[in-house]
Amino acid sequence: MFLAKFQQVTSDKFTADKNDNMPYIGEVIAGKATGTIYNGTMFVREGLETNKLYLCDNHIDEEYPDNVQTRIISAVSLLEVKELRDQLGSARLEVSSPE
């Protein structure tokens, strides 16, 4: 698990989804992540906010085994940040490159 805050990407290296929403990318604040990209339509639909801290994890969807998925579990209050940082450790983004 990891803590992250998200911003919508503006780079032309990314493409909008079928609803014309650009993805969001997370900045890892604590814990280990293997990916931080989140679908733009889902971000908007779920009422998530940029620059707000979220507890997240990564998983592999069986339908897309080569794609690490990011799951946002819950919003994190400022009162919870120190305890979660202590539990999760320093921020680490460990993305493997395609073979």
C-alpha positions as CSV (number, residue, x, y, z in Angstrom):
1,M,0.0,0.0,0.0
2,F,1.0,3.6,-0.5
3,L,-0.1,7.2,0.0
4,A,-0.4,9.4,-3.0
5,K,-1.8,12.7,-4.3
6,F,-2.9,12.9,-7.9
7,Q,-2.7,15.5,-10.7
8,Q,-4.2,15.2,-14.2
9,V,-1.5,14.7,-16.8
10,T,-1.0,17.3,-19.5
11,S,1.8,15.6,-21.4
12,D,1.1,14.6,-25.0
13,K,2.7,11.2,-24.1
14,F,-0.7,10.2,-22.7
15,T,-4.0,10.0,-24.6
16,A,-7.5,10.7,-23.4
17,D,-9.9,7.9,-22.7
18,K,-13.1,7.3,-24.7
19,N,-14.8,10.0,-22.6
20,D,-12.1,12.5,-23.5
21,N,-10.6,12.5,-20.0
22,M,-6.9,12.5,-19.5
23,P,-5.5,10.1,-16.9
24,Y,-4.3,11.2,-13.4
25,I,-0.9,10.3,-12.1
26,G,0.0,10.0,-8.4
27,E,2.9,11.3,-6.5
28,V,3.9,8.7,-3.9
29,I,4.1,10.3,-0.5
30,A,4.8,7.1,1.6
31,G,5.0,3.4,0.9
32,K,5.8,1.3,-2.2
33,A,4.0,1.6,-5.5
34,T,4.5,-0.2,-8.7
35,G,2.4,2.2,-10.7
36,T,0.3,5.4,-10.0
37,I,-1.7,6.0,-13.2
38,Y,-5.5,6.3,-12.7
39,N,-8.2,6.5,-15.4
40,G,-9.5,10.0,-15.9
41,T,-13.2,9.1,-16.2
42,M,-13.1,6.9,-13.1
43,F,-11.3,9.7,-11.1
44,V,-14.1,12.2,-12.0
45,R,-16.9,9.6,-11.6
46,E,-15.7,8.7,-8.1
47,G,-15.6,12.3,-7.0
48,L,-11.9,12.2,-6.3
49,E,-9.9,15.5,-5.9
50,T,-6.5,16.5,-7.1
51,N,-3.8,17.2,-4.4
52,K,-5.9,15.2,-1.8
53,L,-4.1,12.3,-0.1
54,Y,-5.4,8.8,-0.8
55,L,-4.4,5.4,0.5
56,C,-3.8,3.2,-2.6
57,D,-2.6,-0.2,-3.7
58,N,-1.6,-1.9,-6.9
59,H,-3.0,-5.1,-8.4
60,I,-2.8,-7.0,-11.7
61,D,-6.1,-7.4,-13.5
62,E,-6.4,-10.9,-14.9
63,E,-7.7,-9.5,-18.2
64,Y,-4.7,-7.2,-18.5
65,P,-1.8,-9.1,-17.0
66,D,0.9,-6.7,-18.4
67,N,-0.8,-3.7,-16.9
68,V,-0.4,-2.7,-13.2
69,Q,-3.6,-1.2,-11.9
70,T,-3.9,1.5,-9.2
71,R,-6.8,1.2,-6.8
72,I,-7.7,4.1,-4.5
73,I,-8.9,2.7,-1.2
74,S,-9.8,5.8,0.7
75,A,-9.1,9.5,1.4
76,V,-6.6,10.2,4.1
77,S,-7.0,13.0,6.6
78,L,-4.1,15.1,7.7
79,L,-4.4,13.5,11.2
80,E,-3.7,10.1,9.7
81,V,-0.7,11.0,7.6
82,K,2.0,10.6,10.3
83,E,0.8,7.2,11.5
84,L,0.5,5.9,7.9
85,R,3.9,7.3,7.0
86,D,5.4,5.5,10.0
87,Q,3.7,2.2,9.0
88,L,4.3,2.4,5.2
89,G,7.8,3.8,5.2
90,S,9.5,6.1,2.8
91,A,8.1,6.8,-0.6
92,R,9.2,4.3,-3.3
93,L,8.0,4.0,-6.9
94,E,9.3,0.8,-8.4
95,V,8.1,0.6,-12.0
96,S,9.5,-2.3,-14.0
97,S,10.4,-1.7,-17.6
98,P,8.9,-3.9,-20.3
99,E,11.1,-6.8,-21.4
